[in-house]
Amino acid sequence: MGLTGLEIYKLLPKKNCHECGPPTCLAFAMALAAGKASLDACPYVSDEARAALDSASAPPIRLVTIGTGERKLDIGDETVLFRHDKTFFHETGLGFELGDAEGPSALAERARDVASLDFERVGQHLRVNLIGVRSDTGEAGPFRLAVKAVQEAASLPLVLMAEDPGIMKAGIEETAGARPLIYAAAQGNWEAMAKLAKQAGCPVAVRGKDLDDLADLATKVAGAGCKDIVLDPGSRKLARTLADLTQIRRLAIKRKFRPFGYPNIAFVTCEDPELQIAEAGVYVAKYASIVMMRSFERWQVLPLVTLRQNIYTDPQKPIQVEPKLYSIGGEAGPDSPLYVTSNFSLTFFTVQGDIEASKVPSHLLVVDTEGTSVLTAWAAGKFTAEKIADALSTSGTIDKVGHRKVILPGYVAAMSGKLEEKSGWEVLVGPRESSGIPSFVKARWGA
């Protein structure tokens, strides 16, 4: 358990200099104990005190990096149970297991299939994160060849999955400098696995039989010099795994229980393809840092990456697009329709799709509403006649649109008169839902 505020205060310089932010050293100590401040903010703390305060100033869940380069995966470093308390920082990594019994050629093809799982939604690329190479043959040679084939075929970080330290060593030798996750250290092999992880500079997964066993193993492996640890409670049933992941997160966040202060990993084990999605979705929601699956059909992965995007999007910072004039559905000309909307990404991409469905190249003027939807922005005074009129005059719209007609979303028709007054443009009230754009433009444009 972490130090209390008073215990931390005894180790601080007690200068009350205000340079750390809080007015007193005691206030700073309380903030440290609550995980709301960093020890680095104090310029006068001694080396001895810093060493003693490491556990109090460290995040409740350690940040662990798997892989290197552009596709590396950062997990952990979470500070809350619920995202409305603050936010979630590092989204769940989705990984897919491949067995070495398939042979290098087949594995390379399947690895390329995994790497190709890339989707675009509201302007963001949603991708999978890991490939697990599993020792099914129980032999070092095939495992080494499998790791080599997968690594050459796909640029994703790897999870090396073998119980035998000798087999694991062969796999690690093929990934020099690539920083794979070593899976797994258990009661029978933890010393050898911890030694391999430390020598290679790789994170290591610790698998327990239950939570007590897991805490014991994590303490031993950390004591052996491995700082980057991933926890596997060992449960393989949905209800038990959910309970264990929740308990680990609660003890790490609320009690600062250091043996559980690491990210974790969960495995999807059900056989039914549709239930696999449901099981993985539960782990994404609470509180897996990594979810490993064996099936990776596109129809299975898409709902998972979409769910993950929704959970790990900061609700206090909506996804936004750049407010400006866009040409949609082809090269819009001076006689093309002109629509106006907000810069909330979901709104923008929905409207964009419906304009493209109309088969009429059009202009779309996006107004800065701080990432809120049309109705929300209108209610909050962020989508007003004055702001739209200003956007019409400053966005270059006048130079690209030969007519003076602007199509307003039907839900805010009440501002049409005021917009005409402020802008001098003729306002056409469009459909309430953008799905009505194809029929609207066919019936009304040019009328």
Buried (B, 14 or more C-beta within 10 A) or exposed (E): EBBEBEBBBEBBEEEBBEEBEBEBBBBBBBBBBEBEBEBEBBEEBEEEBBEBBEEBBBBBBBBBBBBEEEBBBBBBBBBBBEBEEBBBBBBBBBBBBBBBBBEBEBBBEBBEBBBEBEBEBBBEEBBBBBBBBBBBBEBBEBBBBBBBBBBEBBBBBBBBBBBBBEBBBBBBEBBEEBBBBBBBBBEEBBEBBBBBBBEBEBBBBBBBBEBEBBBBBBEBBBEBEBEBBBBBBBBEEBEEBBBBBEBBBBBBBEEBBBBBBBBBBBBBBBEEEEEBBEBBBBBBBBBBBBBBBBBBEEEBBBEBBBBBBEBBBEEEEBBBBEBBBBBBBEEBEEEBBBBBBBBBBBBBBBBBBBBBEBEBBBBBBBBBBBBBBBBBBBEEEBBBBEBBBBBBBEBEBEEBBEEBEBBBBBBBEEBBEBBBEBBEBEBBBBBBEBBBBBEBBEEBBEE
